[in-house]
Amino acid sequence: MKKRTFAAKALNFYNALEFTNKLPHGVKIMNPYKEPETQGYLKEFLGKFFADNVGRVAVFGINPGRFGSGITGITFTDPVALAQFCGIPNNLPQVRERSSEFIYEFINHWGGPEKFYRDFFLTAASPLGFTRNGINFNYYDDRLLFKLVKPFIIESIKAHFDFSIRPETAIILGTGKNQKALTKINQEFGFFKKVYAVEHPRFIMQYRRKKLKEYIKRYRDVFSQAMK
């Protein structure tokens, strides 16, 4: 029997995502995978870059944002990047997200999407996003929300190993609360032997944009270490 590919297993995971816990007052779930159009773009993306069973290093962001994977369903990939860099034309609102801008700048320095996605899988601590009062809300921004979401995060990480994620190393994007939360979870469950962390792309683009080249080099150094 033919072995299911990384793409097929990942697609099944995302399309089946559900968050059933009651959320804190004013917090809403963001699940782009319920949209048929998004499902189509995700399937095309995964089929283009992950139609194999190659082991990849997992790279964990925080959770989807409204203008990136909250639209496309593809982590750190806004609709412009999806078309311009991934070669997947789409009818989504052509907006840019700061994090996506940095990530694809780095991906191009790595050698382009085909090379990068053969080595890494971009994902998120929480594969579903959250909003409060219509703006992005991170899973760790509220103590109660984190308590409710933590089991979902743990099960999500476990599911990633079925894709062919490598257990030796992982990378966390965000050297603050995301690193703290995921490091504790990793210490508790022993998912990865070694975990690296780099500054979050949004932080870089919002507060350190003048040092973009320095951060690209830092990312390259850390991502190269994670591949060893």
Wavefront OBJ file of the C-alpha trace (Angstrom):
o trace
v 0.000 0.000 0.000
v 1.309 3.430 -0.946
v 2.525 5.467 2.020
v 0.618 8.703 2.665
v 2.667 11.810 2.081
v 3.548 14.614 4.454
v 1.141 16.782 2.453
v -1.806 14.389 2.781
v -1.342 13.950 6.522
v -0.900 17.689 7.154
v -3.969 18.532 5.065
v -6.070 16.071 7.018
v -4.841 17.566 10.291
v -5.709 21.154 9.372
v -9.072 20.371 7.830
v -10.108 18.431 10.937
v -9.120 21.136 13.438
v -11.728 21.979 16.055
v -11.540 23.930 19.293
v -14.503 23.086 21.483
v -13.574 24.629 24.855
v -15.499 27.711 25.937
v -13.347 30.806 25.423
v -12.923 33.742 27.830
v -15.387 36.608 27.409
v -14.763 38.605 24.233
v -12.291 36.121 22.727
v -13.240 34.483 19.435
v -11.690 31.585 17.556
v -10.287 32.078 14.062
v -10.445 28.933 11.937
v -9.673 29.606 8.263
v -9.732 25.869 7.501
v -13.522 25.866 7.485
v -13.481 27.907 4.271
v -13.532 25.804 1.067
v -11.414 28.399 -0.752
v -8.739 28.273 1.948
v -8.816 24.472 1.923
v -8.091 24.601 -1.802
v -5.091 26.900 -1.472
v -3.717 24.876 1.442
v -4.034 21.646 -0.538
v -2.230 23.200 -3.501
v 0.542 24.590 -1.288
v 1.123 21.327 0.574
v 0.984 19.318 -2.635
v 3.564 21.587 -4.246
v 6.131 21.556 -1.439
v 5.418 18.514 0.753
v 4.443 15.661 -1.582
v 6.972 13.295 0.011
v 7.893 11.795 3.369
v 11.072 13.762 4.047
v 11.693 14.605 7.704
v 11.580 18.345 8.403
v 12.425 20.627 11.310
v 9.302 22.156 12.860
v 9.300 25.945 13.258
v 6.687 27.154 15.739
v 5.165 30.596 15.559
v 2.454 31.749 17.965
v -0.976 31.456 16.325
v -2.535 32.624 13.040
v -3.024 36.346 12.481
v -5.879 38.011 10.615
v -3.826 39.059 7.573
v -1.550 36.040 7.144
v -2.439 32.427 7.809
v -5.772 33.628 9.197
v -6.630 34.203 5.531
v -4.490 31.694 3.616
v -4.361 28.864 6.168
v -0.586 28.713 5.541
v 1.681 29.753 8.400
v 3.503 33.078 7.883
v 2.181 33.266 4.333
v -0.039 36.181 3.368
v -1.961 36.218 0.064
v 0.749 38.273 -1.689
v 3.501 35.867 -0.648
v 1.343 32.909 -1.643
v 1.149 34.236 -5.192
v 4.501 35.989 -5.577
v 6.842 33.534 -3.869
v 4.953 30.243 -3.766
v 3.563 30.549 -7.290
v -0.043 30.013 -6.223
v -2.380 32.709 -7.632
v -5.346 33.408 -5.398
v -8.479 35.508 -5.119
v -7.871 36.489 -1.495
v -7.501 40.143 -0.369
v -3.994 41.103 -1.476
v -2.735 42.385 1.861
v 0.729 42.099 3.354
v 1.568 40.945 6.861
v 4.804 42.089 8.511
v 5.733 38.624 9.726
v 5.203 37.172 6.261
v 7.376 39.880 4.713
v 10.313 38.931 6.936
v 9.843 35.175 6.610
v 9.875 35.270 2.821
v 12.873 37.585 2.833
v 14.623 34.905 4.863
v 13.251 32.045 2.748
v 14.723 33.696 -0.345
v 18.086 34.013 1.419
v 17.887 30.314 2.283
v 17.543 29.459 -1.383
v 13.851 29.884 -2.140
v 10.628 28.150 -1.104
v 11.407 24.749 -2.655
v 14.684 24.423 -0.763
v 13.365 25.938 2.453
v 10.227 23.825 2.639
v 12.223 20.676 1.995
v 14.133 21.447 5.202
v 11.495 23.090 7.415
v 7.802 23.098 8.208
v 6.353 26.406 9.394
v 3.601 25.919 11.930
v 2.273 27.492 15.124
v 1.975 26.644 18.799
v -1.777 26.999 18.370
v -2.789 26.162 14.774
v -5.990 28.167 15.255
v -5.980 31.899 15.934
v -7.831 34.179 18.308
v -9.222 37.692 18.218
v -10.546 40.027 20.877
v -12.407 43.201 19.962
v -11.632 42.449 16.327
v -7.832 42.388 16.668
v -5.278 39.586 16.948
v -5.022 38.007 20.385
v -2.225 35.587 21.284
v -2.849 32.356 23.162
v -0.636 33.559 26.032
v -2.157 37.055 26.356
v -4.694 35.854 28.902
v -3.993 33.365 31.696
v -7.377 31.678 31.373
v -7.073 31.432 27.585
v -3.681 29.753 27.911
v -5.073 27.278 30.442
v -7.878 26.390 28.030
v -5.630 26.233 24.961
v -2.683 24.333 26.475
v -4.183 20.826 25.950
v -4.980 21.807 22.343
v -1.360 22.926 21.819
v -0.012 19.679 23.272
v -2.226 17.517 21.060
v -1.298 19.621 18.042
v 2.424 19.133 18.630
v 1.904 15.394 19.049
v 0.014 15.265 15.749
v 2.911 16.922 13.921
v 5.114 13.866 14.403
v 2.758 11.925 12.146
v 3.699 14.308 9.319
v 7.416 13.247 9.527
v 8.561 16.117 11.782
v 12.059 15.493 13.125
v 12.260 14.905 16.906
v 15.895 16.001 17.222
v 15.349 19.761 17.014
v 12.683 22.455 16.727
v 12.734 26.236 16.394
v 10.546 28.699 18.267
v 9.811 32.092 16.734
v 9.547 34.540 19.610
v 12.076 34.858 22.439
v 9.531 36.009 25.008
v 6.263 34.404 26.070
v 6.067 31.967 23.154
v 9.507 30.603 23.967
v 8.681 30.394 27.669
v 5.403 28.523 27.106
v 6.713 26.076 24.505
v 9.961 25.427 26.377
v 7.982 24.432 29.471
v 5.732 22.167 27.416
v 8.754 20.563 25.779
v 10.424 20.007 29.153
v 7.232 18.379 30.406
v 6.641 16.076 27.437
v 10.101 15.696 25.868
v 8.923 16.245 22.308
v 12.279 17.546 21.004
v 15.847 16.877 22.144
v 16.941 20.475 21.532
v 14.913 23.630 20.987
v 16.226 26.869 19.502
v 14.577 30.286 19.659
v 14.891 33.442 17.556
v 13.151 36.798 17.683
v 9.664 36.845 16.241
v 9.386 38.243 12.685
v 6.771 40.800 13.707
v 9.046 42.170 16.448
v 11.884 42.485 13.951
v 9.788 44.253 11.310
v 8.106 46.568 13.806
v 11.026 47.492 16.051
v 14.308 46.382 14.419
v 13.717 46.837 10.706
v 16.930 48.845 10.270
v 18.839 45.747 11.398
v 17.084 43.432 8.965
v 20.308 42.007 7.522
v 21.598 41.183 11.007
v 18.428 39.271 11.840
v 18.487 37.436 8.515
v 22.006 36.277 9.392
v 20.918 35.285 12.901
v 18.038 33.256 11.465
v 20.360 31.577 8.990
v 22.805 30.647 11.739
v 20.100 29.203 14.012
v 18.225 27.386 11.246
v 21.524 25.896 10.022
v 22.302 24.650 13.544
v 18.869 23.074 13.776
v 19.524 21.121 10.583
v 22.669 19.423 11.935
l 1 2 3 4 5 6 7 8 9 10 11 12 13 14 15 16 17 18 19 20 21 22 23 24 25 26 27 28 29 30 31 32 33 34 35 36 37 38 39 40 41 42 43 44 45 46 47 48 49 50 51 52 53 54 55 56 57 58 59 60 61 62 63 64 65 66 67 68 69 70 71 72 73 74 75 76 77 78 79 80 81 82 83 84 85 86 87 88 89 90 91 92 93 94 95 96 97 98 99 100 101 102 103 104 105 106 107 108 109 110 111 112 113 114 115 116 117 118 119 120 121 122 123 124 125 126 127 128 129 130 131 132 133 134 135 136 137 138 139 140 141 142 143 144 145 146 147 148 149 150 151 152 153 154 155 156 157 158 159 160 161 162 163 164 165 166 167 168 169 170 171 172 173 174 175 176 177 178 179 180 181 182 183 184 185 186 187 188 189 190 191 192 193 194 195 196 197 198 199 200 201 202 203 204 205 206 207 208 209 210 211 212 213 214 215 216 217 218 219 220 221 222 223 224 225 226 227 228
